[in-house]
Amino acid sequence: MYRDACPIVPENAFSQVFYRIRRCLKPICVVSMEPSRKPLNLLVKKLNSDISIRLKNDIEYRGKMIDCDSHMNIILDGATEYRSNSPTANFGNLILRGSNILYVCVDQARQ
């Protein structure tokens, strides 16, 4: 009787039980962030401003953010590398891969 009402039921017993449980579950209420609070939207609003970026290897870069994309890859202009809060190198333009970024400070004043 159940198979007649729902013809796409899997064949093995475990799959049938899982399928029936999934059908009975009610959708979970998803709390969405307002658009202005999404991280990528914040980065886009901060284009052409000074930011600080900490990488997973504890190196920090400070500079003017020129561009960013959906993978959080960021291009900095006039970037300076900091290790233990002391500058170690200066770069003209620098591209940082989003998967290596630990966090971004958008209110960082340039030092």
Helices and strands as residue ranges (DSSP letters): H 2-5, H 13-24, G 35-37, H 39-45, E 50-55, E 60-68, E 74-83, E 86-90, E 93-96, G 98-100, E 101-105
